[in-house]
Amino acid sequence: MSALTVGQDPDQSWDELVRYWEEMEWPEGSKVEIIEGIITVSPAPAVRHNVIAARIQRRLYSVVPDDLEIFQTLAIAVPSRLGMLIPDLVVAPVQDCAEAESHIPAALAELVVEVTSKSNARHDRVSKPAAYATAGIPLYLLIDRWAPGGPTATLYGEPKGDVYRVLRAVKFGDPIDLPAPFGLTIDTAEFPVD
């Protein structure tokens, strides 16, 4: 099943768009994001997608300090890019998240992880990294199960404007290292492939 987009008035303000996102009754179990000013409703991810996210989360728990937490359904806002994004994993300060109502500023995130789905891989490859870089998120890990040359894992960092630099890129089967503050090696050989 592919994502559904909900048309919005282009003259609508960011606050009005967020209010609509917060107040609508969306299909249960769906992932509802605002990507470049367009509300996108995606079905729940496939099991293999969740297995990959869970394996990364399990590894991160061994290195994340107590003042940070790993979240699976945390919305992060990038108003300058008209984005309310819900990465597969977000590492952010637990205190700031505990005080938030429906979302946090994306700039609070230390790391975001996206695992591509076949129907919306373009968002994870193009729109979301531009938003994450704009917000100044230090690290973005893209697990691209549907990359044209086969499944890959790419770590982006050093954001400037809306662009990241590729720090590391590997094919599934090879390890990928996350730098400080994580200092962690993730073995992509553990990831299921389609």
Sequence and secondary structure as in RCSB ss.txt:
>XXXX:A:sequence
MSALTVGQDPDQSWDELVRYWEEMEWPEGSKVEIIEGIITVSPAPAVRHNVIAARIQRRLYSVVPDDLEIFQTLA
IAVPSRLGMLIPDLVVAPVQDCAEAESHIPAALAELVVEVTSKSNARHDRVSKPAAYATAGIPLYLLIDRWAPGG
PTATLYGEPKGDVYRVLRAVKFGDPIDLPAPFGLTIDTAEFPVD
>XXXX:A:secstr
   EEE   TT  HHHHHHHHHHS   TT EEEEETTEEEEE    HHHHHHHHHHHHHHHTT  TTEEEESS  
EEEGGGTEEE  SEEEEEHHHHHH SS EEGGG SEEEEE  GGGHHIIIIIHHHHHHHHT SEEEEEETT TTS
 EEEEEEEEETTEEEEEEEEETTSEEEE TTT EEEEGGGS   
